[in-house]
Amino acid sequence: MQAERQLGRAFRSPAAMEGGAFILVLALAVALAESAAPAERKCQLSGLWTNDQDSQMEISVLRDNGDFHGQYLTRVTLSGSCAQVSPLRGAQQQLGGEGWPTFAFTVRWDKFSNATTAFVGQCFVDAGGKEMLSTTWLLREAVGSLEEDWKATRVGRNVFSRKRTPKGKILPNSSPLCEAVSLPGP
């Protein structure tokens, strides 16, 4: 109790009041900056993205209801065949202006594989302004029987970063590996 009285007297002096006022203003400024940071650093899902496996996706502009579509070009295939651009469809959770959005989308690998992948994730922006999509996925490939069902689903995680490209640039139709295979030899 005595320490509280001494502290109270110390803050009543004119010099302490000026210093105390400065500290109070500084604390309020820091609190306002921290609370405003997520709103200033909005994460936009639409655009070009690349993940830690060097796969790429392009997400269209979101509709008012949160639906979106796009294209996905994987660098990893189950069969080892050439990957082709595959369609993706999804939805983003609509937020009331706070936090960063969650989303889900599916990719149908219909041109080169008999599998489908479902992704769920959330969009984040770090303190430096870098946008990232943190995702978890389930890949389901077709199997020949119920006895093989145990090996048909895989689980993984990918982090996507925004890919900066010239305006209007879209994904290629196939991976560079496929293009190299289709080129005539010397």
N, C-alpha and C positions, 0 to 999 in steps of 0.2 A: 504494500500500500504506500509506503514511504517513497519507494522508487517511482511509483506512478505520480505522486505529488511533485517530485523533483522534475520529472519529465514534463509534466504540465506547466510548471514554472518556466522551464527552459524554452518551451514553445510560445510562451506569452511575451518574451522579450522581443523588441522591434527587430533585431538582427535575425533572430530565430524565425520570426514570422515571415520575413522576406525569404529566407532560405527554405523554410517549410512550404511556403507558397510555390516556390520554384520547383521543389521536389514533387508537390502535388500536381502541378501543371505537367511536369515531365512524365509522371506516372499515368496521368490521364491520356496524354498524347500516345504513349506506348500502348496502352490498352485499346485506344481507338484504332491505332494502326494494325494491331494484331486482330481485332475483331473485323476489320474491313478487308483484311488480306484475302480470305477465300472468295468474297464477292468480287474483288478486283481481278482475281485470277480464275476466271471462269474456264471450264474445260469444255471445248466444243468437240463433239464426237465426229462430226463430218470432216472429211478430208482424207489424206493419204497417211498410212501408218506402216511401220516396219517393226518386226519383233526380234527377239534375241536369237532366233533361228534363221533370220534374214528373209522370212516370208513377208509378203506385202498385202495390204488390203486398202481398198478405197471405199469409204462410206459416203453415201449420198447425203444431201441435205435432209435433215429431219423434218417430217411432217408435223403439223400442229399436235397430233395425237401421240407423237413420240416414235412412230414407225419409221423405219429406214430400210434401204436395200443397198447393195453394192457388189463388189467383186473381191475375190480372195485369190492370191497366187502363192501357193505353198512352195517351200524349198525342200520339204520332207514328204516322202510318199511311202506308203506301206509296201507297194509292189516294186519300187525302184524305177517305175516308168516315168516318162516325162510328164511333169505337172502342167495342167492347163488352167487358165483362169476359170474359177468356179463361182456361181452365184451365192450371195449371202443375203439373208433377210433377218431383221430383228426389230427390237423395240427398246426405247430408253425410258426409264422411269421419269416422269415429269416431277420436277422439284419446285417448291415454292420460293426459290431464290436463295436457299441456304444449302451449303454442302456441295458435294460433287455427285454427278449422276451415276446410277447403276444402270446396267443394260444387259441384254442377252441377244444372241444371234445364232443362226445355224448356217452351216456351209454344206452344200450338197456337192460331193466330189463325183458328179455323174459322168464326166468325160474321160476319166482315167482310173477310177476306183469304184468299188462297190461299198463305200462307206459314207457316213454322215457325221459331222461334228457339231456339237452344241457348245457354245462359249457363254459364260457369264462373267461379269466383271464390273469394275468401277473406274471412272475417269478421275485422275488426280493431277494437280499442278503443284510442282515443288516451289520452294522459296525463290528460285532463279527464274521461274516462269515456264519451265519445261513441262509439257503435257505428257502424261503417261496413261496407258490403259493396262490395268492389272487384271488378268483373266485366268480363269480355270476352265478347262475343257474336258468333255467326254467325247471320245471318238468311238463310234460303233461301226464295225465292219460286218458284212453278211457272212454267216457260217452255214455249213451244210446240214447241221442237225442240232437238236436240243442238247445232245451230249457235248457239243463243241461250244455251247453258249458261254461257258466259263471263261473262254479266252477272247470273246468278241468285243469287249469294251475296255478301252484304255483311258486313263486319267492323266492330265498334265496341266502345266501352268506356263503361261507366256506373259511377258511384259512388252507392250508395244510403245514405241515412241513416234511422235509426229515426224513425218518425212517431209522435208522442205524441198519442193520441186518448182520448176517454172509453171506459171499459171496455165491451166488447161491440159497439163500432162496427165495421162492415165496409165494404168498398168499395162505391161506388154501382154500378149495373148498366151505366151508360154514362158517357162523359165529359160534363162540363157543356156542351160545345159541341153535342153531340147533343141534349141536353135543351133547349137554347135553340132549336135548329132545329125541334124538334117542338112547341114552344109556339105557340098561335095568335097571330097578329099583333094589334096594337091596333085 
